[in-house]
Amino acid sequence: VLMPIISIIENNMLKW
């Protein structure tokens, strides 16, 4: 992963 922030945001969106 390039940035952890993007990973967290993507994970949050998937969790929604």
Secondary structure, DSSP 8 states (H G I E B T S, - for coil): ---HHHHHHHHHHHH-
